[in-house]
């Protein structure tokens, strides 16, 4: 499954800030990490935080798109919509 994420590097702390919608109206999970957006540190921190929140190994998550963008597509192997709802609440309908 693919998960849309809006990442905020240097966000002061590592946290999931819940769901929002992008400009096209699609649900996006807001994530902030304390790591800077240099040399992939923020991307690695986002993947680690998501894995921890979902209770899965980091190896099951990969960055599919958005390496240098705040909007990212995360490929989550074996993760269901129910898993996302349990970890982050239900996305906006």
C-alpha positions as CSV (number, residue, x, y, z in Angstrom):
1,X,0.0,0.0,0.0
2,X,1.1,3.6,-0.6
3,X,0.9,6.2,2.1
4,X,1.0,9.9,1.3
5,X,3.0,11.9,3.9
6,X,3.7,15.6,4.3
7,X,7.1,15.8,6.2
8,X,8.4,18.7,8.2
9,X,12.1,18.5,8.8
10,X,13.6,20.3,11.8
11,X,10.1,20.2,13.3
12,X,11.5,20.3,16.9
13,X,10.5,16.7,17.7
14,X,9.5,13.5,16.1
15,X,5.7,13.3,16.0
16,X,2.7,12.3,13.9
17,X,0.4,15.3,13.7
18,X,-2.6,13.5,12.2
19,X,-4.3,13.6,8.8
20,X,-5.0,16.5,6.5
21,X,-5.8,16.9,2.8
22,X,-3.6,18.0,0.0
23,X,-4.6,20.6,-2.5
24,X,-6.2,17.9,-4.6
25,X,-8.3,16.7,-1.7
26,X,-6.4,13.5,-1.0
27,X,-5.7,12.4,2.6
28,X,-2.1,13.1,3.7
29,X,-0.5,12.1,7.0
30,X,1.4,15.0,8.6
31,X,4.7,14.0,10.1
32,X,7.4,16.2,11.8
33,X,10.9,15.1,12.5
34,X,13.8,16.8,14.3
35,X,16.3,15.7,11.7
36,X,17.5,18.2,9.0
37,X,16.6,17.6,5.4
38,X,20.3,17.0,4.4
39,X,21.8,13.8,3.0
40,X,18.5,11.9,3.6
41,X,18.5,12.2,7.3
42,X,14.9,13.5,7.4
43,X,13.7,10.8,5.1
44,X,15.3,8.1,7.3
45,X,13.7,9.7,10.4
46,X,10.3,9.7,8.7
47,X,10.6,6.0,7.8
48,X,11.8,5.1,11.3
49,X,8.9,7.1,13.0
50,X,6.3,5.5,10.7
51,X,7.7,2.0,11.3
52,X,7.7,2.5,15.1
53,X,4.2,3.9,15.1
54,X,2.9,1.0,12.9
55,X,4.9,-1.6,15.0
56,X,6.6,-3.0,11.9
57,X,10.3,-3.3,10.9
58,X,11.8,-0.3,9.0
59,X,12.7,-2.7,6.2
60,X,8.9,-3.0,5.3
61,X,8.8,0.8,4.4
62,X,10.5,2.5,1.5
63,X,10.4,5.9,-0.1
64,X,8.6,5.5,-3.4
65,X,8.6,9.2,-4.4
66,X,9.5,12.6,-3.0
67,X,13.1,12.2,-2.0
68,X,13.6,16.0,-1.9
69,X,10.0,17.1,-1.5
70,X,8.0,17.6,1.6
71,X,5.2,15.5,0.0
72,X,6.3,11.9,-0.1
73,X,4.9,8.6,-1.2
74,X,5.8,5.8,1.2
75,X,5.5,2.1,0.1
76,X,4.3,0.1,3.1
77,X,4.7,-3.6,2.5
78,X,2.0,-5.7,4.1
79,X,0.3,-2.7,5.8
80,X,-3.5,-2.5,5.5
81,X,-5.9,0.5,5.7
82,X,-7.0,-1.0,9.1
83,X,-3.4,-0.9,10.3
84,X,-3.1,2.8,9.3
85,X,-6.4,3.6,11.1
86,X,-5.3,1.8,14.2
87,X,-1.9,3.6,14.3
88,X,-2.9,7.1,13.1
89,X,-6.7,7.3,13.3
90,X,-9.0,7.1,10.3
91,X,-8.0,9.3,7.3
92,X,-10.5,12.0,6.4
93,X,-13.4,10.5,4.4
